[in-house]
Structure formats: structure tokens, C-alpha cells
Amino acid sequence: MLLKTKILKYIPKNSIAILLFLSAQTFMVAQQVISVDSTGVARENPSQEIKGQSKQNDSVLPFKRYKAEGVSAVIGGYVVLDSDIDKSYLEFKQNGVSVEEITRCELLGKLMEDKLYLHQAKQDSITISDAEINPQVDQLVQYMIGQLGSEEKVVAYYRKENLFQLKSDLLKAKRDIELAKRMQATVVDAVEVTPEEVSVFFNDIPLEERPVFSAEVEVAQIVVEPKFSKQAIQGVIDRLNQLREDIVEGGSSFATKAVLYSKDGAASRGGLLPSMRRGDPYSKIFKDVAFSLLEGEVSEPFESEFGYHILKVDKIRGQEIDVRHIILFPELTKDAINEAKDRIESIRTSIVNDSISFSRAARLYSDDSSTSNNGGQLVNPTNQDTRFDLIKMDPTLSAQVYNLAENEVSKIFVDQDRTGKKTYKILTVTNKYEEHPADFVEDYEKIKSLALRQKQIKTIEKWQEQKIKDTYVNVNKDYRDCVFASDWLKK
């Protein structure tokens, strides 16, 4: 839901900000800090200039100089290049974002805003350590490899010389993003709204312009998982032990065995999971096993929530390790599948016949430990609330509940996770909230959030106005006719 521009002037600008933030994740422009002299020439490391030396020709200047070709703006010690704007456009197009209504002036304004945050973060001695962002970069690299198929393809796609250079550029880009976010957070952290301010905010919106909130639902689930037989589980463990014996005693390549037999996306790269750290979002037991091994050691078979593994530590670099793993899943028998179907059908029948409530059945019979204790109630991961916007919720979930009335039980359906594991589910809508114009009492928390957001924006705008006055800003003459949201031209 968005208020009209007349009410929240910042919304178009904020949309550009979101796009640029997403673009920066893959854009990876490592912006160098330079200074620009009166001739339009940028200097690197101006502190290297020899004090007291007389002026000489450019060819023998004591500091490195190069033409600042395509400089759009300078903000403090940071530069925005024309190519930064061009690459932003290109990134949007590659991600399927329409750029027809996005002007170069808007993009430049947002890029200058980012540089102002970086400049001020430096002034305020705000820092981001490598340890804070390395796990995020490693996770992003793994995602890229998973999407493109190999490290080599990722390096080629981003036109880098090697994976180290790619990760280095990602690290710089991610650090700039986090620094800007942290600087902005320091500006608005103390901002709060009182009930009176919320009331004034709401009443100032003309009746015909009041927001309309989308239909929402609260959903509960019951999950039944087919159970693996003891024989199937033992068969997988025996197979992993045989693979381990071939590797440890027979000298077989772990990577080759992973390519041939492992059942996840890492198989194509020999099971490799590079640059793992303890803080990375892998299974706890997987990390515990990995960090307990010596370099070159192969683990015994073990179980995680995803399947059964063996793993090998290829390389240890301080707090970072390169791991290879093989994962296998037990085979489900027809009897196990039929037993699960019968069980959930029996549960559904009991609920429909009012023999048991949905919430009690979830507590007693659901195999999903994350929701069973709460009567099967699902929590929206985007805001940790129990309400789901029907328009924005996961399409698979939406398809199952869209036409359900309150307390109606869905048909049984099959869900499948990324490992291929299948479960049987039934859902119910515990509460339904129809689309409606904003109501101050019923929607107070949402209106409060909007009021707070507007106050934060005004606080940021006031902060920017003052910092622009206090900071060296030079906008290229090609952009002097732009109408910026902030006073970058200092008119």
C-alpha cells in the first residue's frame, strides 16, 4: 500500500533508492576516493605531493594524475562517474526493471545521496569490518555459482580475472552499502512518533485519498511427513561408508564421487562449498562437523535436517575453510507414502467432522515443529506478524487459501522442499480481513508505521540539507539544469 505522492512526497524517490540498492548487490563498482582540482583533473593520493615544490609540467608532476573522464559529481572525497549512471541503467534492464520513467537526474541524485552517506560515515568514524560482511559475500557468491553452474562461469559473466577479484569487488560494494545503511540508521534511530502525531498524520489525509489496505489472512497448517524405514536409512549410511572407504583407503577422488553420487546443486562442482565460516547460514550440525576436522580429513556419515552426509575439509585458512560434501537421501517406500496419506486424510476428516479442532490437531499430529506448538499458526517472515497480504504472499500458499472461508479446511496437497523431500499438508484460514479503507482504530499499527516512516524521511531530508551545506559538492555542468529533490546545486 502506498499513499499518494501528495501525502508522502518521498515515495518516488524511495522507489529509486530501492532499485539502486538492489542494483548495487551485483553492480560492484569499487569507487576510489580521489580529489579533483580546478582543471577538472583528478588526483590520486594527494598527500604524496612534495611540499614546497614549484609548479611543473604535467609530465613530471610528483603525484599520479589522470583525467577524470566522465565525472558527473564530486561529493566530499567521493566521485560519481557518468559510467555509474550508465551501469545502473544497464543493471535495471538486465533485471527486467523498466527504466522509461527513471531519469539520469534521478539516478545521479540517488548516487550523490549514497556518496554523502559514505563521506559522512568516514567523518564520523563509522566502520564495517570484513568479519561482518564476509559471510554475506560468500553466500552471494555461492548463490551466483548455483545459478550459473560453476566458478568459471561466474567469473566470466562478471568479466573478472578470477574469483578472488570478484569477491574483493563484492566486498567493497557490500561495505559501501552497509556503511550507507548504518549512517542512515544513526540519523533516524532516535525518531519516534507519539499517538498525537499519528492522529494528526491520519487526519491530515483527505478522506478521498485515505489508503486502502489489501485483504489479509491468518493461516494455520498441519504437516505430515512420510517416514523413512530403518532399512532405507541404514542403506544410505552403508552407501556413504562405502564411498568414504573408497576415498580414504582406496585413494578415490572425493570430488569425483560427489559429481557422480551427491544429490544437491554442489555436485556439479565436486561438492565444493568454499570459504565457509562459523557464522554462515549452514546447518549447525554440518558446521560443527566441518570445523572439527583437520585439513584433508573425511568425516564419518552424519545426519542433518537436509539428509545424510560425509564431508571433507579441503583447505583451512584461519577462520575460513573450503569443504566438499556428499549428500544422499533415503528412498521412500510406497508403504511409507501411503501411510502418510492415510494419516493426513484421517486428521482432515476428524477436523471437518468437528471431532477435534484444527489447532489441537496441529499440536498433536503435525510433524512441523516450528508451527505445531502454536496450533499450526504460520508467521509472515517479512514482518514476523501472523497476517499475510493475499497479493504479496507466496503464490503456492496463496493458491491454497485464496478462496477458503474462515475455518474452512483446504484439500490435501503435496509440498516439496529444495532437496526434493515431499510432505503432505492441509491449511485453514483462522482469520480473514477484507480489503478496506484505512480505519484509525482497526489499522492503528499500520498507520503508525506510515507516520513514523514519514517523520524519518523528513528527518533525513533535514539532515541531508545541512550536510550538503557543510560538504564540498561539485556537480558537472551537464546536470546543472536537473531539478533535484535535495539542494545539490546549492542555489
ZINOR-V752213 format. One record per backbone hydrogen bond with DSSP energy under -0.5 kcal/mol. CO is the residue of the C=O (numbers start at 1). NH is the residue of the N-H. E is the energy in kcal/mol with one decimal. If there is no record, write none. Layout:
co nh e
CO NH E
CO NH E
//
This chain:
co nh e
4 7 -1.5
4 8 -2.3
7 9 -0.6
8 11 -1.6
10 14 -2.6
11 15 -2.1
12 16 -1.7
13 17 -1.8
14 18 -2.3
15 19 -2.0
16 20 -2.5
17 21 -2.3
18 22 -2.3
19 23 -2.4
20 24 -2.3
21 25 -0.8
22 25 -0.8
22 26 -0.6
23 26 -1.2
23 27 -2.1
24 28 -1.1
28 30 -0.7
29 31 -1.2
32 34 -0.6
35 37 -0.5
35 43 -3.2
37 40 -2.0
40 68 -0.9
41 37 -2.5
42 66 -1.7
43 35 -1.8
45 48 -2.3
46 49 -1.8
49 51 -0.5
50 53 -1.8
57 60 -1.9
58 61 -1.3
64 44 -1.4
66 42 -1.3
67 69 -2.3
68 71 -1.2
70 72 -0.5
70 82 -4.0
72 476 -3.0
73 80 -3.0
74 76 -0.5
74 474 -2.3
75 78 -2.4
77 34 -1.0
78 75 -3.1
79 81 -0.5
80 72 -2.7
80 73 -1.8
81 84 -0.7
81 85 -1.2
82 86 -2.3
83 87 -2.8
84 88 -1.7
85 89 -2.2
86 90 -2.3
87 91 -2.6
88 92 -2.2
89 93 -2.2
90 94 -2.3
91 95 -1.4
92 97 -3.0
93 96 -1.6
99 102 -1.2
101 103 -0.6
103 107 -2.1
104 108 -2.8
105 109 -2.6
106 110 -2.1
107 111 -2.5
108 112 -2.8
109 113 -1.9
110 114 -2.2
111 115 -2.1
112 116 -2.2
113 117 -1.9
114 118 -2.1
115 119 -2.9
116 120 -2.5
117 121 -2.6
118 122 -2.0
119 123 -1.9
120 124 -2.3
121 126 -2.9
122 125 -1.2
129 132 -0.9
129 133 -1.0
130 134 -2.8
133 137 -2.3
134 138 -3.0
135 139 -2.3
136 140 -2.2
137 141 -2.7
138 142 -2.4
139 143 -2.1
140 144 -2.4
141 145 -2.7
142 146 -2.5
143 147 -2.1
144 148 -2.7
145 149 -2.9
150 154 -1.7
151 155 -2.7
152 156 -2.3
153 157 -2.5
154 158 -2.1
155 160 -2.5
156 159 -1.1
162 166 -1.7
163 167 -2.7
164 168 -2.2
165 169 -2.4
166 170 -2.5
167 171 -2.4
168 172 -2.0
169 173 -2.5
170 174 -3.0
171 175 -2.3
172 176 -2.1
173 177 -2.1
174 178 -2.6
175 179 -2.8
176 180 -2.3
177 181 -2.3
178 182 -2.7
179 183 -2.6
180 184 -2.4
181 185 -2.4
182 186 -1.8
183 187 -1.1
184 188 -1.5
185 189 -1.9
188 191 -1.8
194 198 -2.2
195 199 -2.3
196 200 -2.4
197 201 -2.6
198 202 -2.3
199 203 -2.6
200 204 -1.6
202 205 -1.3
204 206 -0.6
206 209 -2.0
207 210 -1.2
211 213 -0.6
211 438 -2.7
213 436 -1.9
215 390 -2.3
216 433 -3.4
217 388 -2.5
218 430 -2.0
218 431 -1.2
219 378 -3.1
220 428 -2.0
222 426 -1.7
223 367 -3.6
224 424 -2.8
229 233 -2.2
230 234 -2.4
231 235 -2.0
232 236 -1.6
233 237 -2.2
234 238 -2.7
235 239 -1.9
236 240 -2.4
237 241 -2.4
238 242 -2.0
239 243 -2.2
240 244 -2.6
241 245 -2.4
242 246 -2.3
243 247 -1.8
244 248 -3.3
245 249 -2.2
245 250 -1.6
246 252 -2.5
247 251 -0.6
253 257 -2.0
254 258 -2.4
255 259 -2.3
256 260 -2.1
257 261 -2.5
258 262 -1.7
264 267 -1.8
265 268 -0.7
266 269 -1.3
266 271 -2.7
266 272 -0.6
267 270 -1.9
269 272 -1.0
271 325 -1.5
273 323 -2.0
276 321 -2.2
277 280 -1.7
280 282 -2.0
283 287 -2.3
284 288 -2.8
285 289 -2.3
286 290 -2.4
287 291 -2.8
289 292 -1.1
289 293 -0.5
290 293 -1.0
294 297 -2.1
297 313 -1.6
302 309 -3.0
307 304 -2.9
308 328 -2.6
309 302 -2.0
310 326 -2.5
311 299 -3.1
312 314 -0.8
312 324 -2.7
313 296 -3.6
315 322 -2.6
317 320 -1.6
320 317 -3.8
321 276 -3.3
321 323 -0.5
322 314 -2.5
322 315 -1.3
323 273 -3.8
324 312 -2.9
326 310 -1.5
327 263 -2.1
328 308 -2.4
333 337 -2.0
334 338 -2.7
335 339 -2.3
336 340 -1.9
337 341 -2.2
338 342 -2.5
339 343 -2.1
340 344 -2.3
341 345 -2.2
342 346 -2.1
343 347 -2.1
344 348 -2.6
345 349 -2.4
346 350 -2.0
347 351 -1.9
348 352 -2.8
349 353 -2.2
350 355 -2.8
350 356 -1.0
351 354 -1.7
357 361 -2.4
358 362 -2.3
359 363 -1.9
360 364 -2.1
361 365 -3.0
361 366 -0.6
362 366 -1.4
367 369 -1.0
368 371 -1.3
368 372 -2.3
369 373 -0.6
371 374 -1.2
371 376 -2.7
372 375 -1.5
374 377 -1.3
376 221 -2.1
380 383 -0.8
380 384 -2.4
385 380 -3.7
386 219 -0.5
388 217 -2.1
388 390 -0.5
389 393 -1.9
394 398 -3.0
395 399 -2.3
396 400 -0.9
397 400 -0.6
397 401 -1.4
398 402 -2.3
401 404 -1.5
405 408 -1.9
405 429 -0.6
408 429 -0.8
413 425 -2.5
415 423 -2.5
417 420 -1.9
421 417 -2.1
422 226 -0.6
423 415 -2.7
424 224 -2.9
425 413 -2.1
426 222 -2.2
427 410 -3.2
428 220 -2.4
428 430 -0.8
429 407 -3.5
431 218 -2.7
432 434 -0.5
433 216 -2.7
436 213 -2.6
439 443 -2.9
441 444 -1.1
443 447 -2.5
444 448 -3.0
445 449 -2.0
446 450 -2.0
447 451 -2.5
448 452 -2.7
449 453 -2.5
450 454 -2.3
451 455 -2.1
452 456 -2.6
453 457 -2.3
454 458 -2.2
455 459 -2.1
456 460 -2.6
457 461 -2.7
458 462 -2.2
459 463 -2.3
460 464 -3.2
461 465 -2.4
462 466 -1.8
463 467 -2.7
464 468 -2.9
465 469 -1.3
466 470 -1.5
467 471 -0.9
468 471 -0.5
472 76 -3.4
474 74 -2.2
476 479 -2.3
477 480 -1.3
479 482 -1.3
482 484 -0.8
486 488 -2.1
487 490 -1.1
//
